[in-house]
Amino acid sequence: MLKSAFVTQISTVSSDPPAWLDQKELQQLIKEEFPTFQNIESFRCRSEQNGQRLQIQIKLAGNSARTVNYLVKSKDLPNQDTFKFPQDKNFQRELHMYEVILPALEELYKDVNKNIAFTPSCYKKAPTAKHHLSNCLFLEDLQAKGFRSANQPKGLDQSAMEVALSKLAAYHAATARYMQLNQAQLNELVSKRESTQELQDLKSWLQRKFHESLRSNDLKHYEDKVKSYQKYIAGNMETPDLKKSFNVILNGACWPSNLLGQFDAFGQLKDVIFHDFGGAAYGPAIRDLLQLILTAAAAKTEQFDVCLRYYTDELNENLKLLKFKGKLPTLTDFQLDVLNYGHWAFETVTEILPIVLADFECEDTDELFKYTKYSAEIKKLLPWLENRGYFEVE
């Protein structure tokens, strides 16, 4: 683990497709778009945190050629020795999200005359491919169309955060309405999954390294408080009580590394889309919201309450638009959730934030918590967490 790369950037060219790729399914997809398709000339594969980007040269009738691009996810991707986010992922659930739920969410908005895209387009399976369980998910490669990661060195300013919060609120509102209309899917989306040993080991390693870094970050006086809180979280976290919160289908990976941004000519963020739903599950909306604010915002603590209010207002506007039935969540409701689910805030700033920031200056995972950007952030965030009462454990 200690010397793993954060994001592999291995690019290879071959006339043969990768072993994990479902060739039959790929060729069926290409032929549906290009009826005169004859054969694949070459592949260029590039590894990403969320899958593999494929650039494929194809030959058409009349010796003409085209380049096609896909982002491909598969449960059979080989281990590239990349340092992963501590996330419980499920490929079949992500497949269901892309093929069934996400198109339905966008349709809810079309029904009220609003066009909105939450994800890259998912290439539908050809009829002959429906008779077997797919191992691959083929998505539109938006990076080939100018989209880029929303993860920025200085974080997102308030204007950009409003763009991201607005899209998250629209997504959450649609999922809340969708679940009202499709209650039979509830059991599947709230089903408890046991964490893998690999995930447990990674989380334990991150928490140990965080605690060890407190002295080097001039936060020695937090050692005992943090250690006590880490033990409390490890032994007391149960399944959330869904009756006490506003619940949605969580994105589950709501940090800037997993957001693709569309920027204007002046570098201003215009729109974001999500491209990782491997951790999707039904639960309190505050989890996604804490992840987004505490990893993406440039002014995480100073603008936290402003972001919370903006999200609440946007969420309620969309809920009304979609004719959501029931009590609309208030700012007070979310403020109580922030208090009740403080362990998610702590885990976000100690397990997710250092990896998000590592994209810009960290190459050695063993030094993950000691780099300048994270050191500056945690010196603000730990006092903020303490002032919220999170370290007060019995």
Secondary structure as UniProt FT lines:
FT   TURN            2..3
FT   STRAND          11..14
FT   TURN            19..20
FT   HELIX           23..33
FT   TURN            35..36
FT   STRAND          37..48
FT   TURN            49..50
FT   STRAND          51..60
FT   HELIX           61..63
FT   STRAND          65..74
FT   TURN            75..76
FT   HELIX           91..96
FT   HELIX           97..101
FT   HELIX           102..110
FT   TURN            111..113
FT   HELIX           127..129
FT   TURN            130..131
FT   STRAND          136..140
FT   HELIX           142..145
FT   STRAND          148..149
FT   TURN            153..154
FT   HELIX           158..181
FT   HELIX           183..185
FT   HELIX           186..190
FT   HELIX           197..213
FT   TURN            214..218
FT   HELIX           220..222
FT   HELIX           223..236
FT   HELIX           242..244
FT   STRAND          247..250
FT   HELIX           256..258
FT   STRAND          259..263
FT   TURN            265..266
FT   STRAND          269..274
FT   TURN            278..279
FT   STRAND          281..284
FT   HELIX           286..296
FT   TURN            300..303
FT   HELIX           304..321
FT   TURN            322..323
FT   HELIX           331..340
FT   HELIX           342..347
FT   HELIX           348..352
FT   HELIX           353..361
FT   HELIX           365..367
FT   TURN            368..369
FT   HELIX           372..387
FT   TURN            388..391
//
